Amino acid sequence: MATEKIYDESGNSFYRVFSSDKVEKVNPIEYFEKTELQRRAIALQDLLKSHDPFLTSLLNFEFFEKNAAKTLDGFFEQFREIDLNENLERVLTTEKKKDQVNLLKGIQITPDTLMALIFKSYSKYGYLYSRYLFETMPNGIQSKKLPKIFRLKEDGSIEKIGDTDLTDGELKNIILHRKVIVSNFFEKDKVWHCFFVTYNSIAGIETWKNGQAHYHYISSGFGIPKEEFINSMKEGNYKSTSVHIDLLEYGNQG
């Protein structure tokens, strides 16, 4: 996990950005517990430094990790206690595409149940976890300088931090037309399952149930090698799948 502190134009406040484009074949429980601890420890360090830089300089990072650990008490246990839909679990026990498609018909998930599935896929079924993020930008901006941060506000205007040679209109076009895919892989030997979203699918832009946010599902049972599917996502033209899983409560999780 990489992190960067990006100050606004005034230099008085900043954004703390965490990023991880690739996670490959890890114990997901250890991975998420470690990264969440790091995020919270860094956030505590940032908070104290904004109030008392001198005191912060006297404390080592272990101090912040110990205090961050206290805020995590019971946090991950909630995912272990979630009762998953039986068919959502059973899909991990079959390598047949037909069975997987039938098992996932009508299934709905939330961000919390997906995390519970990620945990159980390892603890109960022995799957390692991988996650990949792919972003394909619109043509013509490869040689351009992007600001460090930019976002489209509700009123349609662009908020940005950092130098750029792009107009606000061009930045808005990037946000609206870039292709972003976030994929979650469960892997064991040559068997893999992938639950993935595109920014369009979670924004309700894709034509599924009149804009219902959703995940897509594909697996080794579909007859495509993992590397081939990953390459298709890199190119922004992934192999299509008819399996859609409604995503509920997105944006409402704690």
C-alpha positions as CSV (number, residue, x, y, z in Angstrom):
1,M,0.0,0.0,0.0
2,A,1.4,3.4,-1.0
3,T,0.4,6.6,0.6
4,E,0.9,10.3,-0.2
5,K,0.0,13.6,1.6
6,I,-1.2,16.2,-1.0
7,Y,-1.6,19.8,0.2
8,D,-4.3,22.1,-1.2
9,E,-3.4,25.4,-2.9
10,S,-3.3,27.3,0.4
11,G,-0.9,24.8,2.0
12,N,-3.0,24.8,5.2
13,S,-4.8,21.5,4.7
14,F,-4.2,18.3,2.8
15,Y,-5.6,15.0,1.5
16,R,-4.1,11.7,2.6
17,V,-4.3,9.4,-0.3
18,F,-3.9,5.6,0.0
19,S,-3.5,3.4,-3.1
20,S,-2.9,-0.2,-4.0
21,D,-3.2,-1.2,-7.7
22,K,-2.3,-4.8,-7.2
23,V,-2.5,-7.3,-4.4
24,E,-1.5,-10.8,-5.4
25,K,-2.1,-14.2,-3.7
26,V,-2.3,-13.1,-0.1
27,N,-4.0,-14.3,3.0
28,P,-6.8,-11.8,2.9
29,I,-7.5,-11.7,6.6
30,E,-3.8,-10.7,7.4
31,Y,-3.7,-8.3,4.4
32,F,-6.9,-6.3,5.4
33,E,-6.1,-6.3,9.1
34,K,-2.5,-5.0,8.4
35,T,-3.5,-2.3,5.8
36,E,-6.4,-1.0,7.9
37,L,-4.1,-0.8,10.9
38,Q,-1.6,1.2,8.8
39,R,-4.3,3.5,7.5
40,R,-5.6,4.3,11.0
41,A,-2.1,4.7,12.5
42,I,-1.1,7.2,9.8
43,A,-4.4,9.1,10.2
44,L,-3.8,9.4,14.0
45,Q,-0.2,10.6,13.3
46,D,-1.5,13.2,10.8
47,L,-4.1,14.4,13.3
48,L,-1.7,14.8,16.2
49,K,0.9,16.5,13.9
50,S,-1.7,19.1,12.9
51,H,-2.2,20.0,16.5
52,D,1.3,19.5,17.9
53,P,4.1,18.9,15.4
54,F,6.8,18.9,18.1
55,L,5.2,16.2,20.2
56,T,4.5,14.1,17.1
57,S,8.2,14.2,16.2
58,L,9.1,12.6,19.6
59,L,6.8,9.6,19.1
60,N,7.7,6.5,17.0
61,F,5.2,4.9,14.7
62,E,4.7,2.0,17.1
63,F,2.9,4.5,19.4
64,F,0.3,5.3,16.7
65,E,-0.1,1.6,15.7
66,K,-0.8,0.6,19.3
67,N,-3.5,3.3,19.6
68,A,-4.9,2.5,16.1
69,A,-5.2,-1.1,17.2
70,K,-7.6,-0.1,20.0
71,T,-10.0,1.5,17.4
72,L,-10.1,-1.8,15.5
73,D,-11.4,-3.9,18.5
74,G,-14.3,-5.9,17.1
75,F,-14.1,-4.3,13.6
76,F,-13.1,-7.3,11.6
77,E,-15.1,-9.7,13.8
78,Q,-18.3,-8.3,12.3
79,F,-17.4,-9.7,8.9
80,R,-16.7,-13.2,10.4
81,E,-20.2,-13.1,12.0
82,I,-22.2,-12.3,8.8
83,D,-24.4,-15.2,7.6
84,L,-23.7,-15.6,3.9
85,N,-26.3,-16.8,1.4
86,E,-25.7,-20.5,1.0
87,N,-25.5,-20.3,-2.7
88,L,-22.8,-17.6,-2.5
89,E,-20.6,-20.0,-0.6
90,R,-21.5,-23.0,-2.7
91,V,-20.2,-21.3,-5.8
92,L,-16.7,-21.6,-4.4
93,T,-17.1,-25.4,-4.2
94,T,-17.8,-26.1,-7.9
95,E,-15.7,-25.6,-11.0
96,K,-18.6,-26.0,-13.4
97,K,-19.8,-22.8,-15.2
98,K,-23.4,-24.0,-15.4
99,D,-23.6,-24.6,-11.6
100,Q,-22.0,-21.3,-10.9
101,V,-24.4,-19.4,-13.1
102,N,-27.4,-21.1,-11.5
103,L,-26.2,-20.6,-8.0
104,L,-25.7,-16.9,-8.5
105,K,-29.1,-16.2,-10.0
106,G,-30.9,-13.6,-7.9
107,I,-28.0,-13.2,-5.5
108,Q,-27.6,-9.8,-3.9
109,I,-24.5,-8.6,-2.0
110,T,-23.4,-5.6,0.0
111,P,-19.9,-4.3,0.6
112,D,-19.9,-6.0,4.0
113,T,-21.1,-9.4,2.6
114,L,-18.4,-9.3,0.0
115,M,-15.8,-8.7,2.7
116,A,-17.3,-11.6,4.6
117,L,-17.0,-13.8,1.5
118,I,-13.4,-12.8,1.0
119,F,-12.6,-13.8,4.6
120,K,-14.5,-17.1,4.5
121,S,-13.0,-18.0,1.1
122,Y,-9.7,-18.2,2.8
123,S,-10.6,-19.4,6.3
124,K,-13.0,-22.2,5.2
125,Y,-12.1,-23.0,1.6
126,G,-8.4,-22.2,1.4
127,Y,-8.5,-19.6,-1.4
128,L,-5.8,-16.9,-1.6
129,Y,-6.9,-13.4,-2.5
130,S,-5.8,-11.1,-5.3
131,R,-7.1,-7.7,-6.3
132,Y,-6.3,-5.7,-9.4
133,L,-7.3,-2.2,-10.4
134,F,-7.1,-1.2,-14.1
135,E,-7.7,2.3,-15.5
136,T,-8.0,3.1,-19.2
137,M,-7.9,6.8,-20.0
138,P,-9.6,8.5,-23.0
139,N,-7.4,8.9,-26.1
140,G,-5.3,12.1,-26.5
141,I,-4.2,12.8,-22.9
142,Q,-1.3,10.4,-22.6
143,S,1.2,13.3,-23.0
144,K,-0.8,15.7,-20.9
145,K,-0.1,16.7,-17.3
146,L,-2.8,15.7,-14.9
147,P,-3.4,17.5,-11.6
148,K,-2.5,15.6,-8.4
149,I,-6.2,15.3,-7.5
150,F,-9.3,16.3,-9.4
151,R,-13.0,15.5,-8.9
152,L,-16.4,16.4,-10.5
153,K,-18.5,18.3,-8.0
154,E,-22.3,17.9,-7.8
155,D,-22.8,21.3,-9.5
156,G,-20.8,20.0,-12.5
157,S,-17.7,22.1,-11.8
158,I,-14.2,20.6,-11.4
159,E,-12.2,20.8,-8.2
160,K,-8.5,20.2,-8.6
161,I,-5.2,20.4,-6.8
162,G,-1.8,20.6,-8.6
163,D,-0.7,22.0,-12.0
164,T,-2.2,20.8,-15.2
165,D,-2.2,21.7,-18.9
166,L,-5.8,20.4,-19.3
167,T,-8.9,22.6,-19.2
168,D,-11.7,21.9,-16.7
169,G,-13.8,20.6,-19.6
170,E,-11.1,18.1,-20.6
171,L,-10.8,17.0,-16.9
172,K,-14.5,16.5,-16.8
173,N,-14.3,14.4,-20.0
174,I,-11.7,12.2,-18.4
175,I,-13.8,11.5,-15.3
176,L,-16.9,10.7,-17.4
177,H,-15.2,8.5,-20.0
178,R,-12.3,6.8,-18.3
179,K,-12.8,3.0,-17.8
180,V,-12.0,1.7,-14.3
181,I,-12.2,-1.9,-13.2
182,V,-11.7,-3.3,-9.7
183,S,-11.4,-7.1,-9.6
184,N,-11.4,-9.5,-6.6
185,F,-9.9,-12.9,-7.3
186,F,-10.2,-16.0,-5.2
187,E,-7.5,-18.5,-6.2
188,K,-6.6,-22.1,-5.4
189,D,-4.2,-24.0,-7.6
190,K,-5.7,-23.5,-11.2
191,V,-9.2,-22.7,-9.9
192,W,-10.2,-19.1,-9.6
193,H,-13.3,-17.0,-9.1
194,C,-13.5,-13.3,-9.9
195,F,-16.1,-10.7,-8.6
196,F,-15.5,-7.4,-10.3
197,V,-17.0,-4.0,-10.8
198,T,-16.6,-1.2,-13.2
199,Y,-17.1,2.4,-12.2
200,N,-20.0,2.5,-14.6
201,S,-21.6,-0.6,-13.0
202,I,-21.5,0.9,-9.5
203,A,-22.7,4.2,-10.8
204,G,-25.7,2.6,-12.4
205,I,-24.7,3.7,-15.9
206,E,-24.7,0.2,-17.4
207,T,-27.9,-1.2,-18.7
208,W,-28.8,-3.6,-15.9
209,K,-32.2,-3.3,-14.1
210,N,-32.6,0.4,-15.0
211,G,-29.3,1.4,-13.4
212,Q,-29.0,-1.0,-10.5
213,A,-25.5,-1.1,-9.2
214,H,-23.9,-4.5,-9.6
215,Y,-20.9,-6.8,-9.6
216,H,-19.9,-9.1,-12.4
217,Y,-18.8,-12.7,-11.9
218,I,-16.5,-14.9,-14.0
219,S,-14.3,-17.9,-13.2
220,S,-11.9,-20.5,-14.5
221,G,-15.0,-22.5,-15.3
222,F,-15.8,-20.1,-18.1
223,G,-12.9,-21.5,-20.1
224,I,-10.6,-18.4,-20.1
225,P,-7.2,-18.4,-18.5
226,K,-6.7,-15.9,-15.7
227,E,-3.9,-14.0,-17.5
228,E,-6.0,-13.7,-20.6
229,F,-8.8,-12.2,-18.6
230,I,-6.5,-9.8,-16.8
231,N,-5.0,-8.7,-20.1
232,S,-8.6,-8.0,-21.4
233,M,-9.2,-5.8,-18.3
234,K,-6.0,-3.9,-18.9
235,E,-7.1,-3.1,-22.4
236,G,-10.5,-1.9,-21.1
237,N,-12.3,-4.5,-23.1
238,Y,-12.9,-7.4,-20.8
239,K,-14.5,-10.6,-21.7
240,S,-18.3,-10.2,-21.1
241,T,-20.2,-12.3,-18.6
242,S,-23.9,-12.7,-18.2
243,V,-23.7,-13.1,-14.4
244,H,-24.7,-9.9,-12.6
245,I,-25.0,-9.6,-8.8
246,D,-27.0,-6.7,-7.4
247,L,-24.9,-4.5,-5.1
248,L,-26.9,-3.0,-2.3
249,E,-26.0,-0.4,0.3
250,Y,-23.1,0.9,-1.7
251,G,-21.8,4.1,-0.1
252,N,-23.7,3.4,3.2
253,Q,-21.2,1.1,4.8
254,G,-19.4,2.3,7.9
